[in-house]
Amino acid sequence: MTKREILRIFLWILLVGIVVGSASVYYVFNMPRRNISKEKAVYTLEAKQLISEFKKDEDSATKKYLDKTISVKGEIKSIRELNNHGMVFSLEDGMEGVSCSVDSADVVNNAFKIAQFSKGSTGTFKGRCSGMLMDIQIINCVPE
């Protein structure tokens, strides 16, 4: 093989690698998002019950709820608006409660329901459980 043939093969391999890599990155960044509002909740429970299960045995509760669509009802202790126009509602306890994150698109789509929530009122949110940090994280929430 001559140097020219080796260079040609190398350039073809490089070109194929760039195309495959670009397609993979495009797919990952443009993947369809789960539409939680159309999913049926696997579990429907009170925030206090969810907190109790995580405090009793975090590992088994994580296995049970992780990445599942759940519906959680509880007293709203705090409401925070995020820089990206999303919102976070803390249920039952601001530090060790349930944190329900509503994306900016869902804030706009559910503005009427969200406007009815205030600190001290009862709210129900359906979302995907992503485990426990300081509080139990429910993401991609929609108000019910």
Beta strands, then each sheet from edge to edge (+ up, - down):
strand 1: 43-46
strand 2: 69-81
strand 3: 87-91
strand 4: 98-102
strand 5: 122-132
strand 6: 136-143
sheet 1: 1+ 2+ 3- 4+ 6+ 5-
end
